[in-house]
Protein backbone atom coordinates (compact mmCIF):
# COMPACT_ATOMS: atom_id res chain seq x y z
CA UNK A 1 0.00 0.00 0.00
CA UNK A 2 2.80 2.41 0.95
CA UNK A 3 4.72 1.47 -2.16
CA UNK A 4 1.66 2.14 -4.29
CA UNK A 5 1.19 5.58 -2.72
CA UNK A 6 4.86 6.43 -3.22
CA UNK A 7 4.57 5.42 -6.85
CA UNK A 8 1.53 7.69 -7.29
CA UNK A 9 3.42 10.55 -5.64
CA UNK A 10 6.43 10.14 -7.94
CA UNK A 11 4.16 10.00 -11.01
CA UNK A 12 2.42 13.22 -9.88
CA UNK A 13 5.74 15.00 -9.27
CA UNK A 14 7.08 13.81 -12.62
CA UNK A 15 4.09 15.39 -14.32
CA UNK A 16 4.10 18.64 -12.32
CA UNK A 17 7.82 19.49 -12.34
CA UNK A 18 8.09 19.91 -16.15
CA UNK A 19 4.99 22.18 -16.11
CA UNK A 20 6.49 24.33 -13.35
CA UNK A 21 9.74 24.51 -15.28
CA UNK A 22 7.93 25.73 -18.39
CA UNK A 23 6.03 28.38 -16.39
CA UNK A 24 9.21 29.56 -14.72
CA UNK A 25 11.00 29.77 -18.07
CA UNK A 26 8.09 31.74 -19.55
CA UNK A 27 8.22 34.20 -16.66
CA UNK A 28 11.99 34.54 -16.96
CA UNK A 29 11.77 35.22 -20.70
CA UNK A 30 9.03 37.85 -20.33
CA UNK A 31 10.77 41.19 -20.63
CA UNK A 32 8.98 43.82 -18.55
CA UNK A 33 8.87 47.24 -20.25
CA UNK A 34 9.84 50.36 -18.36
CA UNK A 35 7.16 52.73 -17.11
CA UNK A 36 8.32 55.23 -19.76
CA UNK A 37 7.66 52.67 -22.49
CA UNK A 38 4.17 51.96 -21.14
CA UNK A 39 3.31 55.68 -20.95
CA UNK A 40 4.61 56.10 -24.50
CA UNK A 41 2.27 53.33 -25.69
CA UNK A 42 -0.69 55.07 -24.04
CA UNK A 43 0.10 58.49 -25.47
CA UNK A 44 0.70 57.09 -28.96
CA UNK A 45 -2.12 54.54 -29.16
CA UNK A 46 -3.53 56.32 -32.22
CA UNK A 47 -0.35 57.85 -33.57
CA UNK A 48 -0.89 56.43 -37.05
CA UNK A 49 -4.63 57.07 -37.29
CA UNK A 50 -6.96 60.04 -37.65
CA UNK A 51 -7.41 62.62 -34.89
CA UNK A 52 -10.58 62.39 -32.79
CA UNK A 53 -12.19 65.83 -32.60
CA UNK A 54 -15.51 65.17 -30.84
CA UNK A 55 -18.00 62.57 -29.63
CA UNK A 56 -21.47 62.51 -28.13
CA UNK A 57 -21.72 61.38 -24.50
CA UNK A 58 -24.62 60.06 -22.45
CA UNK A 59 -24.21 60.02 -18.65
CA UNK A 60 -26.20 57.98 -16.11
CA UNK A 61 -25.71 58.81 -12.43
CA UNK A 62 -26.87 56.54 -9.59
CA UNK A 63 -26.74 56.76 -5.80
CA UNK A 64 -26.72 53.55 -3.75
CA UNK A 65 -28.23 51.42 -6.51
CA UNK A 66 -27.00 48.91 -9.15
CA UNK A 67 -26.82 49.63 -12.87
CA UNK A 68 -29.87 47.41 -13.42
CA UNK A 69 -32.06 50.12 -11.85
CA UNK A 70 -33.01 53.44 -13.51
CA UNK A 71 -30.52 56.29 -12.93
CA UNK A 72 -31.21 59.21 -10.61
CA UNK A 73 -29.93 61.71 -13.17
CA UNK A 74 -29.18 61.58 -16.90
CA UNK A 75 -27.14 64.00 -18.99
CA UNK A 76 -26.52 64.18 -22.74
CA UNK A 77 -23.98 66.31 -24.51
CA UNK A 78 -20.79 66.40 -26.51
CA UNK A 79 -17.12 66.16 -25.68
CA UNK A 80 -14.90 68.29 -27.90
CA UNK A 81 -11.12 68.00 -28.15
CA UNK A 82 -9.27 71.23 -28.88
CA UNK A 83 -5.46 71.27 -28.95
CA UNK A 84 -5.35 68.13 -26.84
CA UNK A 85 -7.67 69.56 -24.19
CA UNK A 86 -11.06 68.03 -23.49
CA UNK A 87 -14.13 70.23 -23.16
CA UNK A 88 -17.65 69.08 -22.35
CA UNK A 89 -20.89 70.69 -23.44
CA UNK A 90 -24.09 69.37 -21.79
CA UNK A 91 -27.21 69.88 -23.89
CA UNK A 92 -29.88 68.00 -21.93
CA UNK A 93 -30.20 66.87 -18.32
CA UNK A 94 -32.74 65.57 -15.84
CA UNK A 95 -34.53 68.43 -14.10
CA UNK A 96 -34.10 69.15 -10.41
CA UNK A 97 -31.58 70.79 -8.09
CA UNK A 98 -29.62 67.59 -7.45
CA UNK A 99 -29.05 66.95 -11.16
CA UNK A 100 -28.16 70.61 -11.77
CA UNK A 101 -25.53 70.42 -9.00
CA UNK A 102 -24.14 67.14 -10.35
CA UNK A 103 -23.82 68.63 -13.81
CA UNK A 104 -22.18 71.80 -12.56
CA UNK A 105 -19.80 70.42 -9.93
CA UNK A 106 -19.17 66.74 -10.82
CA UNK A 107 -19.55 66.18 -14.56
CA UNK A 108 -17.71 69.36 -15.42
CA UNK A 109 -14.78 68.70 -13.08
CA UNK A 110 -14.33 65.04 -14.05
CA UNK A 111 -14.55 65.46 -17.82
CA UNK A 112 -13.23 68.98 -18.39
CA UNK A 113 -9.57 68.55 -19.33
CA UNK A 114 -7.52 71.62 -18.45
CA UNK A 115 -4.27 70.20 -19.84
CA UNK A 116 -3.16 67.73 -22.54
CA UNK A 117 -2.75 64.07 -21.43
CA UNK A 118 1.05 64.14 -21.76
CA UNK A 119 1.27 67.16 -19.46
CA UNK A 120 -1.06 65.58 -16.91
CA UNK A 121 0.89 62.28 -16.81
CA UNK A 122 4.21 64.12 -16.50
CA UNK A 123 3.17 65.15 -12.98
CA UNK A 124 3.45 61.53 -11.81
CA UNK A 125 6.22 58.99 -11.25
CA UNK A 126 5.23 55.55 -12.54
CA UNK A 127 6.26 51.96 -11.79
CA UNK A 128 5.37 48.70 -13.54
CA UNK A 129 4.22 46.29 -10.81
CA UNK A 130 3.31 43.14 -12.74
CA UNK A 131 1.83 41.60 -15.86
CA UNK A 132 -0.80 39.15 -17.09
CA UNK A 133 -1.72 37.54 -20.42
CA UNK A 134 -5.33 37.90 -21.64
CA UNK A 135 -6.39 36.40 -24.98
CA UNK A 136 -2.81 36.60 -26.20
CA UNK A 137 -2.39 40.26 -25.22
CA UNK A 138 0.02 41.47 -22.55
CA UNK A 139 -1.41 43.67 -19.79
CA UNK A 140 0.79 45.53 -17.30
CA UNK A 141 -0.19 46.83 -13.87
CA UNK A 142 1.12 50.38 -13.54
CA UNK A 143 1.09 52.59 -10.46
CA UNK A 144 1.66 56.33 -10.39
CA UNK A 145 2.42 58.71 -7.53
CA UNK A 146 2.26 62.49 -7.84
CA UNK A 147 5.66 64.17 -7.78
CA UNK A 148 4.08 66.92 -5.67
CA UNK A 149 2.34 65.35 -2.64
CA UNK A 150 -0.16 68.24 -2.64
CA UNK A 151 -1.34 67.27 -6.12
CA UNK A 152 -4.96 66.15 -6.46
CA UNK A 153 -5.28 63.43 -7.69
CA UNK A 154 -2.21 62.23 -5.81
CA UNK A 155 -2.06 58.68 -7.17
CA UNK A 156 -3.37 56.12 -9.62
CA UNK A 157 -3.08 52.44 -10.45
CA UNK A 158 -4.44 50.47 -13.39
CA UNK A 159 -4.07 47.76 -15.99
CA UNK A 160 -2.78 48.76 -19.43
CA UNK A 161 -3.29 46.73 -22.61
CA UNK A 162 0.29 47.15 -23.81
CA UNK A 163 -0.25 45.97 -27.40
CA UNK A 164 -2.97 48.57 -27.96
CA UNK A 165 -1.86 51.23 -25.46
CA UNK A 166 -5.25 51.30 -23.71
CA UNK A 167 -6.08 51.70 -20.00
CA UNK A 168 -8.80 49.11 -19.32
CA UNK A 169 -9.44 49.52 -15.59
CA UNK A 170 -7.95 51.19 -12.54
CA UNK A 171 -8.28 53.55 -9.61
CA UNK A 172 -7.59 57.29 -9.33
CA UNK A 173 -6.83 58.49 -5.80
CA UNK A 174 -8.03 61.90 -4.59
CA UNK A 175 -7.70 63.50 -1.16
CA UNK A 176 -11.45 62.98 -0.61
CA UNK A 177 -11.55 59.34 -1.81
CA UNK A 178 -10.96 56.96 -4.70
CA UNK A 179 -12.66 56.60 -8.08
CA UNK A 180 -12.61 53.08 -9.53
CA UNK A 181 -13.21 52.67 -13.24
CA UNK A 182 -13.63 50.19 -16.07
CA UNK A 183 -13.31 51.21 -19.72
CA UNK A 184 -14.18 49.55 -23.02
CA UNK A 185 -12.84 50.50 -26.45
CA UNK A 186 -13.61 49.87 -30.11
CA UNK A 187 -11.79 50.70 -33.30
CA UNK A 188 -13.48 53.31 -35.48
CA UNK A 189 -12.06 54.74 -38.70
CA UNK A 190 -8.69 53.17 -37.87
CA UNK A 191 -8.47 54.69 -34.36
CA UNK A 192 -9.15 53.27 -30.90
CA UNK A 193 -11.95 55.17 -29.19
CA UNK A 194 -13.51 54.92 -25.73
CA UNK A 195 -17.11 53.69 -26.08
CA UNK A 196 -18.04 52.91 -22.46
CA UNK A 197 -16.96 53.92 -18.95
CA UNK A 198 -18.17 52.83 -15.54
CA UNK A 199 -16.93 54.97 -12.66
CA UNK A 200 -17.77 54.52 -9.00
CA UNK A 201 -16.73 55.77 -5.57
CA UNK A 202 -17.45 53.49 -2.64
CA UNK A 203 -17.10 56.32 -0.13
CA UNK A 204 -20.27 58.01 -1.39
CA UNK A 205 -22.00 54.98 -2.92
CA UNK A 206 -22.19 56.79 -6.25
CA UNK A 207 -21.65 55.49 -9.78
CA UNK A 208 -21.56 57.01 -13.24
CA UNK A 209 -22.00 55.25 -16.58
CA UNK A 210 -20.87 56.98 -19.75
CA UNK A 211 -21.65 55.84 -23.30
CA UNK A 212 -19.86 57.50 -26.22
CA UNK A 213 -21.06 57.63 -29.83
CA UNK A 214 -21.07 59.71 -33.04
CA UNK A 215 -17.28 60.02 -33.22
CA UNK A 216 -15.90 62.74 -35.47
CA UNK A 217 -12.36 62.66 -36.90
CA UNK A 218 -10.01 64.76 -38.97
CA UNK A 219 -6.90 63.63 -40.88
CA UNK A 220 -3.63 63.80 -38.98
C-alpha positions as CSV (number, residue, x, y, z in Angstrom):
1,X,0.0,0.0,0.0
2,X,2.8,2.4,1.0
3,X,4.7,1.5,-2.2
4,X,1.7,2.1,-4.3
5,X,1.2,5.6,-2.7
6,X,4.9,6.4,-3.2
7,X,4.6,5.4,-6.8
8,X,1.5,7.7,-7.3
9,X,3.4,10.5,-5.6
10,X,6.4,10.1,-7.9
11,X,4.2,10.0,-11.0
12,X,2.4,13.2,-9.9
13,X,5.7,15.0,-9.3
14,X,7.1,13.8,-12.6
15,X,4.1,15.4,-14.3
16,X,4.1,18.6,-12.3
17,X,7.8,19.5,-12.3
18,X,8.1,19.9,-16.1
19,X,5.0,22.2,-16.1
20,X,6.5,24.3,-13.4
21,X,9.7,24.5,-15.3
22,X,7.9,25.7,-18.4
23,X,6.0,28.4,-16.4
24,X,9.2,29.6,-14.7
25,X,11.0,29.8,-18.1
26,X,8.1,31.7,-19.6
27,X,8.2,34.2,-16.7
28,X,12.0,34.5,-17.0
29,X,11.8,35.2,-20.7
30,X,9.0,37.9,-20.3
31,X,10.8,41.2,-20.6
32,X,9.0,43.8,-18.6
33,X,8.9,47.2,-20.2
34,X,9.8,50.4,-18.4
35,X,7.2,52.7,-17.1
36,X,8.3,55.2,-19.8
37,X,7.7,52.7,-22.5
38,X,4.2,52.0,-21.1
39,X,3.3,55.7,-21.0
40,X,4.6,56.1,-24.5
41,X,2.3,53.3,-25.7
42,X,-0.7,55.1,-24.0
43,X,0.1,58.5,-25.5
44,X,0.7,57.1,-29.0
45,X,-2.1,54.5,-29.2
46,X,-3.5,56.3,-32.2
47,X,-0.3,57.8,-33.6
48,X,-0.9,56.4,-37.1
49,X,-4.6,57.1,-37.3
50,X,-7.0,60.0,-37.7
51,X,-7.4,62.6,-34.9
52,X,-10.6,62.4,-32.8
53,X,-12.2,65.8,-32.6
54,X,-15.5,65.2,-30.8
55,X,-18.0,62.6,-29.6
56,X,-21.5,62.5,-28.1
57,X,-21.7,61.4,-24.5
58,X,-24.6,60.1,-22.5
59,X,-24.2,60.0,-18.6
60,X,-26.2,58.0,-16.1
61,X,-25.7,58.8,-12.4
62,X,-26.9,56.5,-9.6
63,X,-26.7,56.8,-5.8
64,X,-26.7,53.5,-3.7
65,X,-28.2,51.4,-6.5
66,X,-27.0,48.9,-9.1
67,X,-26.8,49.6,-12.9
68,X,-29.9,47.4,-13.4
69,X,-32.1,50.1,-11.8
70,X,-33.0,53.4,-13.5
71,X,-30.5,56.3,-12.9
72,X,-31.2,59.2,-10.6
73,X,-29.9,61.7,-13.2
74,X,-29.2,61.6,-16.9
75,X,-27.1,64.0,-19.0
76,X,-26.5,64.2,-22.7
77,X,-24.0,66.3,-24.5
78,X,-20.8,66.4,-26.5
79,X,-17.1,66.2,-25.7
80,X,-14.9,68.3,-27.9
81,X,-11.1,68.0,-28.1
82,X,-9.3,71.2,-28.9
83,X,-5.5,71.3,-28.9
84,X,-5.3,68.1,-26.8
85,X,-7.7,69.6,-24.2
86,X,-11.1,68.0,-23.5
87,X,-14.1,70.2,-23.2
88,X,-17.6,69.1,-22.4
89,X,-20.9,70.7,-23.4
90,X,-24.1,69.4,-21.8
91,X,-27.2,69.9,-23.9
92,X,-29.9,68.0,-21.9
93,X,-30.2,66.9,-18.3
94,X,-32.7,65.6,-15.8
95,X,-34.5,68.4,-14.1
96,X,-34.1,69.2,-10.4
97,X,-31.6,70.8,-8.1
98,X,-29.6,67.6,-7.4
99,X,-29.0,67.0,-11.2
100,X,-28.2,70.6,-11.8
101,X,-25.5,70.4,-9.0
102,X,-24.1,67.1,-10.4
103,X,-23.8,68.6,-13.8
104,X,-22.2,71.8,-12.6
105,X,-19.8,70.4,-9.9
106,X,-19.2,66.7,-10.8
107,X,-19.6,66.2,-14.6
108,X,-17.7,69.4,-15.4
109,X,-14.8,68.7,-13.1
110,X,-14.3,65.0,-14.1
111,X,-14.5,65.5,-17.8
112,X,-13.2,69.0,-18.4
113,X,-9.6,68.6,-19.3
114,X,-7.5,71.6,-18.4
115,X,-4.3,70.2,-19.8
116,X,-3.2,67.7,-22.5
117,X,-2.7,64.1,-21.4
118,X,1.0,64.1,-21.8
119,X,1.3,67.2,-19.5
120,X,-1.1,65.6,-16.9
121,X,0.9,62.3,-16.8
122,X,4.2,64.1,-16.5
123,X,3.2,65.2,-13.0
124,X,3.5,61.5,-11.8
125,X,6.2,59.0,-11.2
126,X,5.2,55.5,-12.5
127,X,6.3,52.0,-11.8
128,X,5.4,48.7,-13.5
129,X,4.2,46.3,-10.8
130,X,3.3,43.1,-12.7
131,X,1.8,41.6,-15.9
132,X,-0.8,39.2,-17.1
133,X,-1.7,37.5,-20.4
134,X,-5.3,37.9,-21.6
135,X,-6.4,36.4,-25.0
136,X,-2.8,36.6,-26.2
137,X,-2.4,40.3,-25.2
138,X,0.0,41.5,-22.5
139,X,-1.4,43.7,-19.8
140,X,0.8,45.5,-17.3
141,X,-0.2,46.8,-13.9
142,X,1.1,50.4,-13.5
143,X,1.1,52.6,-10.5
144,X,1.7,56.3,-10.4
145,X,2.4,58.7,-7.5
146,X,2.3,62.5,-7.8
147,X,5.7,64.2,-7.8
148,X,4.1,66.9,-5.7
149,X,2.3,65.3,-2.6
150,X,-0.2,68.2,-2.6
151,X,-1.3,67.3,-6.1
152,X,-5.0,66.2,-6.5
153,X,-5.3,63.4,-7.7
154,X,-2.2,62.2,-5.8
155,X,-2.1,58.7,-7.2
156,X,-3.4,56.1,-9.6
157,X,-3.1,52.4,-10.4
158,X,-4.4,50.5,-13.4
159,X,-4.1,47.8,-16.0
160,X,-2.8,48.8,-19.4
161,X,-3.3,46.7,-22.6
162,X,0.3,47.1,-23.8
163,X,-0.2,46.0,-27.4
164,X,-3.0,48.6,-28.0
165,X,-1.9,51.2,-25.5
166,X,-5.2,51.3,-23.7
167,X,-6.1,51.7,-20.0
168,X,-8.8,49.1,-19.3
169,X,-9.4,49.5,-15.6
170,X,-8.0,51.2,-12.5
171,X,-8.3,53.6,-9.6
172,X,-7.6,57.3,-9.3
173,X,-6.8,58.5,-5.8
174,X,-8.0,61.9,-4.6
175,X,-7.7,63.5,-1.2
176,X,-11.5,63.0,-0.6
177,X,-11.5,59.3,-1.8
178,X,-11.0,57.0,-4.7
179,X,-12.7,56.6,-8.1
180,X,-12.6,53.1,-9.5
181,X,-13.2,52.7,-13.2
182,X,-13.6,50.2,-16.1
183,X,-13.3,51.2,-19.7
184,X,-14.2,49.5,-23.0
185,X,-12.8,50.5,-26.4
186,X,-13.6,49.9,-30.1
187,X,-11.8,50.7,-33.3
188,X,-13.5,53.3,-35.5
189,X,-12.1,54.7,-38.7
190,X,-8.7,53.2,-37.9
191,X,-8.5,54.7,-34.4
192,X,-9.2,53.3,-30.9
193,X,-12.0,55.2,-29.2
194,X,-13.5,54.9,-25.7
195,X,-17.1,53.7,-26.1
196,X,-18.0,52.9,-22.5
197,X,-17.0,53.9,-18.9
198,X,-18.2,52.8,-15.5
199,X,-16.9,55.0,-12.7
200,X,-17.8,54.5,-9.0
201,X,-16.7,55.8,-5.6
202,X,-17.5,53.5,-2.6
203,X,-17.1,56.3,-0.1
204,X,-20.3,58.0,-1.4
205,X,-22.0,55.0,-2.9
206,X,-22.2,56.8,-6.3
207,X,-21.7,55.5,-9.8
208,X,-21.6,57.0,-13.2
209,X,-22.0,55.3,-16.6
210,X,-20.9,57.0,-19.8
211,X,-21.7,55.8,-23.3
212,X,-19.9,57.5,-26.2
213,X,-21.1,57.6,-29.8
214,X,-21.1,59.7,-33.0
215,X,-17.3,60.0,-33.2
216,X,-15.9,62.7,-35.5
217,X,-12.4,62.7,-36.9
218,X,-10.0,64.8,-39.0
219,X,-6.9,63.6,-40.9
220,X,-3.6,63.8,-39.0
